[in-house]
Amino acid sequence: MRRHRRAKIVATVGPASAAPDKLRALFLAGVDTFRLNFSHGLQEDHARVHAAIRALEQEVGRPIGILQDLQGPKIRIGTVKDGRLDLTAGETVRFVLDGSEGDKQAIPLCHPEIFAAAAPGQDLLIDDGRIRVRVVGLDADTLTAEVITGGPVSNRKGVNLPGTLLDLSPLTPKDRADLAFGLELGVDWVALSFVQKPSDVVEARALIGNRAGILSKIEKPQALERIGDIIRLSDAVMVARGDLGVEIPHEDVPGRQKELIRACRLAAKPVVVATQMLDSMVAAPAPTRAEASDVATAIYDGADAVMLSAESATGQYPVEAVTMMDRIIRSVEGHKLYRSIIATSDPGEEETPPHAVASATATLAEAVQASAIVTYTTSGTTTARVARKRPAVPILALTPHLATARRLCLMWGAHSVHTDDVDSYEEMTTKAADCAVQEEFARSSDLIVTTAGIPFQMAGNTNNIRVIQIQ
């Protein structure tokens, strides 16, 4: 069940993919981590999907990651008269803090933080930026605006206030209930939506602890201003280009994507690129050339994973979308320029002994033409440090913790295996050789390079390298 590629695939589960047979087909097509989007569906629906994935994991004998994506504090208008308003450029509209079944002079916007943060001259973006209005006046519970870009507005459409830090917790009451439910189920990752500042991650960490990895979704410009601290406090990052592309100019998104991938690679934290990667495959059996190129660009940039949203959740061709993404990744990673491009994007060395040992492991493995790098890891940190170098040699990650094996399903290049714990160095090297053969990474007389932290069970203490010849 070995993937012949390094970058991972995340697929969102929805009505098109929630059945056990569909989940199995998606896994066999290439999914490494399944995303449960708690913006949609009931808790019991997600529980059934979670159980089906865990049953599939038992069937195939491979760790499978599960990512819980919390809805976050999404700002939306309320309901409007007849379910739709047609706004015309140049006309004046009013938003009210309290109201229902609003018209153009009383559009419900039940978010006091918007009224507290808005100022004359600022723009509000509605429905992912399709509608733009400019604030011309406001008081405590009324906001008057001129329509700049008109169009139809229907119930519950999202509202963005670009460039403004809103006084919002990243976790709404719904999120807190969903989070408790997800942690009880045993999800591997929790994605935080609309992270604005480092304290948002700290707030989530107080609730999550070490029960799941925290993945911060970067979709607000305010997060970019403190991105170093946010990455440091998070376990992984998502380049959520949908909402981010609403609040910053479209032409700035590709550059920001490259910056985020590079920063996460430097920090040895997984980074996921998401939103509309193969969007036309929601309704068509093949992507556009531009979409194929978009996925390829993320892989050339060194992203750990790429994600499907509506393509696998509600689309007509979920398995075909995963298959196509797998084909694109393998094609890029097999291209003659891939290794040189990846090498030039190396973020440089971090001046710590564990990172130096991991870097030396990757260099040594390539120099001796090893069949595999075997990392023995408790928390996944040793594997992350090796993966940071994006070595040409495959990475076999052995861990005694099933939770770690599942989280590594988001890490570039890591083929994770849940093994028994070891008590001695010699036992570790024997297990490394045996697993390399069993997982079809090496054969008799091949060389493998192992790295680990000695003593064992001390997370993050990468300090040992050994070259082993398979007997």
N, C-alpha and C positions, 0 to 999 in steps of 0.2 A: 504494500500500500504506500510505496514511496512516491512522492511528487518529484517530477523531473524538472523542477524550477525552484528558484530561490524566493521570489516575492510571493506573498500570500494573497488569498482571495477571501473577502468578507461578503456575505450575501444576506440581505434582509429577508426575513420570513414574513409572509402575508398570506392572503387568501389563495394566491396562485401556487403557494409552495408549502403550506402548513401540514399537508397530509404526510404520514410517515413514508409512503412510497416516493413522494416527491422529494422529501428531505434526503432519502437515500440516494436518489438519482442526482441530486445536486452535489452531495458529498463525493460520489463517484466521478462526477464531472470536474470536480476540483475545489469545492468549498473547503476552507480550513477553519473558519470561524463563522458561526451564524449570529446575525443581529436580530434581537427582539426589540421592535420599535414600540415603546410604551406610549407614544403619542396616539396610537391606534390600538384597538382591540381591548378586550377585557382581561383581567388578571387570570381568570380560569383558562382563557384561550392560550395565553403565554405559558401557563403551567403545562397544558397538554403538549405544546411544542417542545418545551424543555424536556419533558419525560420521553418524548419520541426521539429527541437527539441523544439523550443518555442511553436509551435502548439501542440506538444505532451504533453508538460508541462501543457498547459491549459486543455487538454483532461483528463489527469490523476489526476490533482489537486495536484501535488507534485513538489517541486523545483528540477530542474535538472541542474547540473553544466556543463559548456562548457569551455574547456581548449584550448587556441590557442597556438600551439607549433611553434615558429619561427625557420627558417632554420639555422640561425647563419652563422658565417664565415667559412663554410666548405671548406677546401683546397682540390682541385682536380687537376689532370693532365688534359691537353686538349685532343684534338682528335689525334689519331695516324693513321698511314697508314694502310688502309684496316680494320680499326676498332679494330686491335688486334696486340700485340707484344708478342712474346714468349721469356721471359728472362731466361737465363741459368746461374746456379751458377758458379761463377768464372769469368764471362765476365765483361767487363767495359761498362757502359752506360753513356750518358750525358743528363742532363736536362737543358733546356734553358728558359730564362725568356720570350722571345718573339718567337712565332713560331706557325705553324699550320700543321696538317697532318704530325706529327713528326715520325721519325724512332728512332732506338736505339741510335743514336748519336745526336738526337735533340728532346727529349721528351718534349713537352710544359708543363711548370709549371709556369703559369702567376701569381705568388705570390711573390713579392719582399721581403716580410717579411721572407720568408723561406731562401732566399739567404742572408739576413742580419743576421739571427740567426744561421744558420748552421755552423759547424766547422768540420775539418777533424777528422775522427774517429766516428762521430755521425751516427746513423742509421735513415733511412727514412723507414716508413712502408706504404705500398700501399695495397689498397683493404682490409681494416680491418685487416692488419697484415699478409695477405697471402703471400705477397711479401716483402722481406727485402733487402735493399741496404745500403751500408756503404759509407759515403762521403770520398773520397780520395783527392779531390782538388776542389777549387771553386774560382771564381772571381765575379765581379759585376753582370754578367748576365749568367754565365755558372756554372753548378755544375756537377762534375765528380764523379761517384760512382761505386763501385764493387758490383755485385749481390751476396748476401749471400744466400738467399732462392729464387729460381727461380719459374717461372710459367707464365701463360698467364696474360697479362694486356690489358684491353679494355678501350674504351673512358670514360673519366670523372670519373675515379676511385678516391676515396679519398686518401689523403696523411696525415700521422701523423708524427710529429717530437717529439718523447717521451722525457719528462723531460725538455722541452725547453719552456720558456715563450715567446710567440710571440706578437709582437706589433700590436695587432688587436683590433678593437672595437667589442664588442659583437653584435652590430647591423649594418648590412650592409645596403646599400641603399634599397635593396629589403625588408629587415626586417622592416625598418622604414615605408615603404609604406604599408606593410602588417599589421604592428602594428596599424597605423592610421585607416586602414580599419577595423581591428578587434575591436578596441575601439569604432568605430562608430556603429558597429553591436551590441556591448554590451556583449562581452565575459566576463567571470567571472575570468579567470586566464590567465596569459601570461607566457609561459615557455621560458626561455632564454637558448639558446644552447651555449655550449663551454665557460661557465663562467670560467675565469681564476683568477680573483682577485676581492676584494670588490668593487673597483671603477666601475667595469662592472655593478654591481647591481645599484649603485648610478646613473650611466648614464641612465639606463633604467627607474629608478624611476622618474627622471626629466621629462621624456616623458609621463609616465603612471600616475603618481600621485596616487590617490586613486580610479581611475576608474576601476581597476582590481587588483587582487592579483598577486604578482610576484613569480613565481616558478623557482628557479635556478636549472638547470640540472648540476649535478656533473659528468663530463666526462673527465676532464683534471687533471693530477696529481698536477698541479700548484694550483688548487682550494683546494686540500686537505691541502696544506700548510697554507692556510688562512681560513680554513673552519669555525672557530668560528665567524669571522667577517661576512662571507658570509651568514651564517645562521641568524645572528642577523639582517642583512639588508634585508633579504628575508622574504616573507610571507609563503613560503613552499619550499621544496627541493625534487628533484628527484634523486635517485640513478640510473643513466643511465649507465648500466653495459656494453653496447655495445662498445662505444668508450673508456670508462674507461678501459675496459678489453683489449683493443688494446695497450694502453699506459703504463699500469702497468702489472706485471706478473699475469697470470690467477689465480694462487694460492693465490694471495693477495686480490682478489676481494671479497670473502666471508667475510673476516675480516673487510675490509673497509665498506662493507654493514652494518655489525653490529655496527661499530663505528658511522656511519652516522645516523642510526635509533636511537641509544641511545642519540646522541647529539641533534637531532631534538626533541626527546621526552622531554629532559631536558629543551629545550627552548620553549616547547609548540607550536611547528610549525609542520604542517603536513608533512609527508615524504612518497614519492611514490617509490616503487621498480619496475623497468621496465627492459625490453629487454629479449626476448626469453623465457618467462616464460612457455608458452605452445607451443613452436615453432613447434613441430611436428604436431600440430592440424591445421597448414596451409593447410596440404594435407591429414590429417588422422582424423577420427572422435573421436579419443581418444589420450591422451597424453602418453608419456613414464612414467614409475614409477619415474624416476629421475626428470622429470619436475613437477610431482605432489608433490614430496618431496621439490623441490625448492620453489614452492608457499607456501607450508606448513611452511617451514623454515622462510620465510618473515613474516608470521602471528605469529609464535611463538616468533619472535624477537620483535614484537610489531609495525610493519609498519602500517601506517594509511590506505594505499591503495596499490593495486597491479595493474599492467597495462598490457593490451594486445595491441600489435602493429600490425604486419602483420596478426596475427591470426584473428582479427576482420576486418581489413582493406581490405585485398586482399585474405584471405584464403577461402577455400571451406566450412568451418564449423564455421562461426562466432557466431551463436547463441549457438551452442554446446560448443564452447570454453568458452563463458560467463557462461553457465550453469555449466560446469565442474569447473570453478574457484569458482563459488558460492558454489558448493558442497564441494570443498576442504576447503574453509574458514569455512563453518559451521561445517564440521567434526572436524577441528582443534579446533575451539572455544568450541566445545562440548566435547572435550577429557578430561579425568580426570586429566591429568597433565598440561593442558593449564593454569589454574589460578595460579598454583604454579610457572610455568616457567615465566609467565608475572610478577608475584610479585618479583621474584629474579632479574629481569632486571629493576626494578624501579630505575630511575636515581638519586633518592634522592630529598631532598627538596631544593627549591630555597628560599632564605631568604628574602621574601617580604610578607607583610600582605595579598595582594590579592591571592597569591599562597597558603598561609597557610589556608585562608578561603576556597578556592576551594578544597584543600586536606582534610580539615575537613568535607566538604560537602560529599565527596565520602566515607570517613570513617563512618560518621554518617548514611548515607543511607544504607550501608551494615550492620551496627550494629542493626538498627531497622527493617531490612528486608523490606525496602521500595520497592514499585513497580516501581518507577522511580525517577530519579533526573531531575528536571525541571530547566533549566537555562534560565534566561531572559537576552538577550544580544543585544547590539547595533552593535558592530563590530565583534562579534564572539569570543572575547578574553576570556570572562567568560567561555564559553563552552570549549575552548581549554585548559584552566587551569584544568577543571574537567576531560576532556578526557586524559590529561597527566598522571593521576593516573590509567588509564585503569580500572575503577571500574567494578565490577560484575553487578551492577545495570544499566539498560538502561538509556540513556541520551536523554531527550526531550528538544530540543533547540528552544525557542520561540524568534522571532525577528520581529520588525516592518519594517525591511528593506529586500526587496526581494533579493537584491544583496548579503547580508550576508547569507540569507537562502541558496542561490545557492552555495556560496563558502564553506559552511559547508558540502556540499556533498562530500568533500574531507577529512573530519575530522573523525577520528576513533570514532565510537559509536554514532555519533550525528544524530538523527532523527530531521531534521530542519522543522519548521513550520512558515510560514509567517503569522503574526497576526497583528491586529490593535495595535496602540500605546496605552500605558497606562499612566495615570496621577497621580495615587496614589498607595501606597503600597498595600492597600486592593484590589484594582482593579487587581493588578498584581497577587496576590495569588488566587483570584477567577478565573482569566483567566487560571492560571496554572492548577488548579484542573479541570476546564472544558475541557481544551485541553488534559489532561492526560486521561480523560474518552473518549473523542471523537476519539483520536488517538489509543485507545484500549491498553493503557499502564496501566490503573488502573480501578478498579471497586469500588463500594460502600464499605466503611469501610477500604479500603486500605490506606496505608500511602505513601505520596510522600514527597520528600525533595526539597525545592526550594532554589536557590541562585541567587543573582543579585547584581548590583551596585546601591547604593542609594546615591544621587539622580539619577533618570533615565536620559538617553541621555548623560551620561558621560562615554565615551568608556574606558574600561579597569579598572573600579573602583569596582572590586568584593569585597564586604564588608558585605554581609548579608546572613544569613541562616535561614530557617524556616521549621518546620515539620508540614505537613497538613494532616488531615484525610479526605478522600473523603466522602462527605455527600450524 
